[in-house]
């Protein structure tokens, strides 16, 4: 008999369970340890990416929330490789900004955006498991940071660009290979392994131990969850094979061409599997990037 303390993967929890106000504390805990300040979620915001079914959104899971400061937080989980991921998260941030300012409103109403990407694929070179980027304007000759002065409510207010421009966090889950000591490390350990230590005091994880137990789900929910895990395993296995094939072809015909061909074959194989599972053409196109006519021929 399996142990009772089997926990639901975070990508599934964020899609199904953490959208409930009673469970906001779990997500608030992750954001608190990541941003280094207490975060309170006021409400979840809807967008075209907040889909509920596997057909609508196969590869990634998004949540868009507003915190107590009125700032917007986007959390996105990506299970498999996407060639233009950086461009897509930039687009997602830009879209969030424009979604939350109405025509005719002052630029003062532009919301600060935090973009948090939890990645289960190799996005590139780098030794760390957490990367953070934000906009700063630094003097080319002096090295000082620009501070902008604005007038708000008849008072002069000094702002750093980082207080206005978006911030990006890339969590490379698979690169975490250490004993978890800090609350942030405990969170990354959970994201990677699904394990939560019994004596955890990390914000959000103690609540997750109570609310994300696998056996608390109904039989139907457990079945859907298990199918979700199987689909991810299929994708990863196929892509791993594609990478190997690409490396082999690369040695024979040129590395770049071989990798590209290997990845394409991998996408075709994924599309074939998803089609056999009954997924519609539009959803398969989102997951693989193939053209509809290519998918129909499979």
C-alpha positions as CSV (number, residue, x, y, z in Angstrom):
1,X,0.0,0.0,0.0
2,X,1.4,3.4,-1.0
3,X,2.2,5.9,1.8
4,X,-0.5,8.5,2.7
5,X,2.0,11.3,2.3
6,X,2.1,11.2,-1.5
7,X,1.7,14.8,-2.7
8,X,0.3,16.2,-5.9
9,X,2.7,17.8,-8.3
10,X,2.6,21.5,-8.2
11,X,1.7,21.9,-11.9
12,X,-1.5,20.0,-11.3
13,X,-2.2,21.7,-8.0
14,X,-1.8,25.1,-9.5
15,X,-4.2,24.2,-12.3
16,X,-6.9,22.6,-10.1
17,X,-6.6,23.3,-6.4
18,X,-4.7,26.5,-5.9
19,X,-7.3,28.5,-7.7
20,X,-9.6,28.2,-4.7
21,X,-9.3,31.1,-2.3
22,X,-9.0,28.8,0.7
23,X,-5.8,27.4,-0.8
24,X,-4.1,30.7,-1.7
25,X,-1.7,30.2,1.2
26,X,0.3,27.6,-0.7
27,X,1.0,29.9,-3.6
28,X,1.5,32.8,-1.3
29,X,4.3,30.8,0.4
30,X,6.2,30.2,-2.8
31,X,5.9,33.8,-3.8
32,X,7.0,35.0,-0.3
33,X,10.2,33.0,-0.3
34,X,10.9,33.9,-4.0
35,X,10.4,37.6,-3.7
36,X,11.8,38.0,-0.2
37,X,8.8,39.7,1.2
38,X,5.4,38.6,2.4
39,X,2.9,38.3,-0.5
40,X,-0.8,38.3,-0.1
41,X,-3.0,37.3,-3.0
42,X,-6.2,39.3,-3.3
43,X,-7.7,37.6,-6.3
44,X,-7.0,35.5,-9.4
45,X,-7.3,37.2,-12.7
46,X,-8.6,35.5,-15.8
47,X,-6.7,35.5,-19.2
48,X,-6.8,33.5,-22.3
49,X,-4.1,31.3,-20.9
50,X,-6.0,30.3,-17.8
51,X,-7.4,27.1,-19.3
52,X,-8.9,24.2,-17.3
53,X,-8.6,21.2,-19.7
54,X,-5.8,19.3,-21.2
55,X,-7.2,20.0,-24.7
56,X,-7.0,23.8,-24.1
57,X,-3.5,23.9,-22.7
58,X,-1.3,20.9,-22.8
59,X,2.3,22.0,-22.1
60,X,2.0,24.8,-19.6
61,X,-0.1,25.9,-16.7
62,X,-0.6,29.5,-15.8
63,X,-2.0,31.5,-12.9
64,X,-2.4,35.2,-12.9
65,X,-2.9,36.9,-9.6
66,X,-3.1,40.4,-8.1
67,X,-1.4,40.9,-4.8
68,X,-2.2,43.4,-1.9
69,X,-0.1,46.1,-3.6
70,X,-2.1,45.9,-6.8
71,X,0.8,44.2,-8.6
72,X,0.3,41.4,-11.1
73,X,2.0,38.1,-10.7
74,X,2.2,35.5,-13.5
75,X,3.2,32.0,-12.6
76,X,3.8,29.6,-15.5
77,X,5.0,26.0,-15.5
78,X,6.6,24.6,-18.6
79,X,7.1,20.8,-18.8
80,X,8.7,20.5,-22.2
81,X,11.1,22.4,-24.4
82,X,9.9,25.4,-26.3
83,X,12.2,27.0,-28.9
84,X,11.1,30.6,-28.3
85,X,10.3,30.5,-24.7
86,X,12.0,33.9,-23.8
87,X,10.0,35.6,-26.5
88,X,6.8,34.1,-25.3
89,X,7.2,35.1,-21.6
90,X,8.0,38.7,-22.9
91,X,4.8,38.6,-24.9
92,X,2.9,37.3,-21.9
93,X,4.1,40.2,-19.7
94,X,3.3,42.8,-22.3
95,X,-0.1,41.3,-22.7
96,X,-0.7,41.4,-19.0
97,X,0.3,45.1,-18.9
98,X,-2.1,46.0,-21.6
99,X,-4.9,43.9,-20.3
100,X,-4.9,45.9,-17.0
101,X,-4.9,49.4,-18.3
102,X,-7.9,50.9,-20.1
103,X,-7.8,53.2,-23.0
104,X,-7.5,56.8,-21.8
105,X,-6.1,55.9,-18.4
106,X,-2.9,57.6,-17.3
107,X,0.4,55.7,-17.6
108,X,0.5,55.9,-13.8
109,X,-2.0,53.1,-13.8
110,X,0.4,50.6,-15.4
111,X,0.9,47.7,-13.1
112,X,4.2,46.2,-12.0
113,X,4.5,42.6,-13.3
114,X,6.3,39.7,-11.8
115,X,6.8,36.8,-14.2
116,X,7.7,33.5,-12.6
117,X,8.6,30.6,-14.8
118,X,9.0,27.1,-13.3
119,X,10.9,25.1,-16.0
120,X,11.3,21.3,-16.2
121,X,13.5,21.5,-19.4
122,X,17.0,22.6,-20.2
123,X,16.6,26.2,-21.3
124,X,20.4,26.7,-22.0
125,X,23.7,27.1,-20.3
126,X,24.0,28.1,-16.7
127,X,25.0,26.5,-13.4
128,X,22.3,28.0,-11.1
129,X,18.8,26.7,-10.6
130,X,17.3,30.3,-10.1
131,X,17.8,33.3,-12.3
132,X,16.4,36.8,-11.8
133,X,16.3,39.6,-14.2
134,X,14.9,43.2,-14.1
135,X,15.4,46.5,-15.7
136,X,18.0,48.9,-14.3
137,X,19.4,51.9,-16.0
138,X,23.1,52.3,-15.1
139,X,25.3,55.2,-16.0
140,X,27.7,54.2,-18.8
141,X,30.5,56.4,-17.4
142,X,29.5,56.8,-13.8
143,X,28.1,53.5,-12.9
144,X,25.3,55.0,-10.9
145,X,21.6,53.9,-11.1
146,X,19.1,56.3,-12.6
147,X,16.4,57.5,-10.3
148,X,13.3,59.1,-11.8
149,X,11.5,61.9,-10.1
150,X,7.7,62.2,-10.7
151,X,4.9,64.3,-9.2
152,X,2.1,62.3,-7.6
153,X,-0.6,63.8,-5.4
154,X,1.2,67.2,-5.3
155,X,4.3,65.5,-3.9
156,X,7.6,64.6,-5.5
157,X,8.2,60.9,-5.6
158,X,11.5,59.2,-6.4
159,X,11.3,55.9,-8.3
160,X,13.8,53.4,-9.5
161,X,13.0,51.9,-12.9
162,X,13.0,48.5,-11.2
163,X,9.9,49.6,-9.2
164,X,8.0,50.0,-12.5
165,X,9.5,47.6,-15.0
166,X,8.7,43.8,-14.9
167,X,10.8,41.3,-13.0
168,X,11.5,37.8,-14.4
169,X,12.3,34.7,-12.4
170,X,13.4,31.5,-14.1
171,X,13.4,28.5,-11.9
172,X,15.3,25.6,-13.5
173,X,14.0,22.8,-11.5
174,X,16.1,20.0,-12.9
175,X,19.3,21.9,-12.1
176,X,18.6,21.7,-8.3
177,X,20.9,19.0,-6.9
178,X,21.6,19.9,-3.3
179,X,20.3,19.3,0.2
180,X,17.5,21.7,0.9
181,X,18.3,24.0,3.8
182,X,16.6,27.3,3.2
183,X,12.8,27.7,2.7
184,X,13.5,28.5,-1.0
185,X,15.5,25.3,-1.4
186,X,12.7,23.3,0.3
187,X,10.3,24.7,-2.3
188,X,12.5,23.8,-5.2
189,X,12.9,20.3,-3.8
190,X,9.2,19.9,-3.7
191,X,8.8,21.2,-7.2
192,X,11.4,18.7,-8.4
193,X,10.5,15.6,-6.3
194,X,7.0,16.2,-4.9
195,X,8.4,15.5,-1.5
196,X,7.7,17.8,1.5
197,X,9.6,17.1,4.8
198,X,7.3,16.5,7.8
199,X,9.0,19.2,9.9
200,X,8.9,22.0,7.3
201,X,8.4,25.5,8.4
202,X,8.8,27.0,4.9
203,X,5.9,29.4,4.1
204,X,3.2,27.6,2.1
205,X,4.7,24.1,2.4
206,X,3.1,23.3,5.7
207,X,-0.3,24.1,4.2
208,X,0.6,22.1,1.1
209,X,1.2,19.0,3.3
210,X,-2.4,19.3,4.4
211,X,-4.1,20.2,1.2
212,X,-2.1,18.5,-1.6
213,X,-2.3,14.9,-0.5
214,X,-2.9,12.6,-3.5
215,X,-5.4,10.4,-1.7
216,X,-7.6,13.3,-0.7
217,X,-8.7,13.5,-4.4
218,X,-11.7,11.7,-5.7
219,X,-11.2,8.5,-7.8
220,X,-12.0,10.5,-10.9
221,X,-9.5,13.3,-10.0
222,X,-6.8,10.7,-9.3
223,X,-7.4,9.1,-12.6
224,X,-7.1,12.4,-14.4
225,X,-4.0,13.3,-12.5
226,X,-2.3,9.9,-13.3
227,X,-3.2,10.4,-17.0
228,X,-1.6,13.9,-16.8
229,X,1.7,12.3,-15.4
230,X,1.6,9.7,-18.1
231,X,1.3,12.3,-20.8
232,X,4.3,14.2,-19.4
233,X,6.4,11.1,-19.3
234,X,5.5,10.3,-22.9
235,X,6.5,13.8,-24.0
236,X,9.8,13.7,-22.1
237,X,10.7,10.2,-23.3
238,X,10.1,11.2,-26.9
239,X,12.0,14.4,-26.6
240,X,14.9,12.7,-24.9
241,X,15.0,10.3,-27.9
242,X,14.8,13.2,-30.3
243,X,17.8,14.9,-28.6
244,X,19.9,11.7,-28.8
245,X,18.9,11.2,-32.5
246,X,19.8,14.8,-33.1
247,X,23.2,14.5,-31.5
248,X,23.9,11.4,-33.6
249,X,22.8,13.0,-36.8
250,X,24.7,16.1,-35.8
251,X,28.0,14.3,-35.7
252,X,27.4,12.9,-39.1
253,X,25.8,15.9,-40.9
254,X,26.5,18.9,-38.8
255,X,25.4,19.4,-35.2
256,X,22.9,22.2,-35.8
257,X,21.0,20.5,-38.6
258,X,21.0,17.2,-36.7
259,X,19.5,18.7,-33.6
260,X,16.8,20.6,-35.5
261,X,15.8,17.5,-37.4
262,X,15.8,15.4,-34.2
263,X,13.6,17.9,-32.4
264,X,11.2,18.0,-35.4
265,X,10.9,14.2,-35.4
266,X,10.2,14.4,-31.7
267,X,7.4,17.0,-32.2
268,X,5.9,14.7,-34.9
269,X,6.0,11.7,-32.6
270,X,4.4,13.8,-29.8
271,X,1.7,14.9,-32.2
272,X,1.1,11.3,-33.2
273,X,0.7,10.2,-29.6
274,X,-1.6,13.1,-28.7
275,X,-3.7,12.5,-31.8
276,X,-4.1,8.8,-30.8
277,X,-5.2,10.0,-27.3
278,X,-8.1,11.9,-29.0
279,X,-6.8,15.5,-28.6
280,X,-8.1,18.0,-31.1
281,X,-5.9,19.5,-33.9
282,X,-5.8,23.0,-32.3
283,X,-4.5,21.7,-29.0
284,X,-1.9,19.5,-30.7
285,X,-0.7,22.5,-32.7
286,X,-0.2,24.5,-29.5
287,X,1.7,21.6,-27.9
288,X,4.0,20.9,-30.9
289,X,4.1,23.9,-33.1
290,X,3.3,21.8,-36.2
291,X,1.0,23.0,-38.9
292,X,-2.6,21.7,-38.9
293,X,-2.1,20.0,-42.2
294,X,0.9,18.2,-40.9
295,X,-1.0,16.9,-38.0
296,X,-3.9,15.7,-40.1
297,X,-1.6,13.6,-42.2
298,X,-0.3,11.7,-39.2
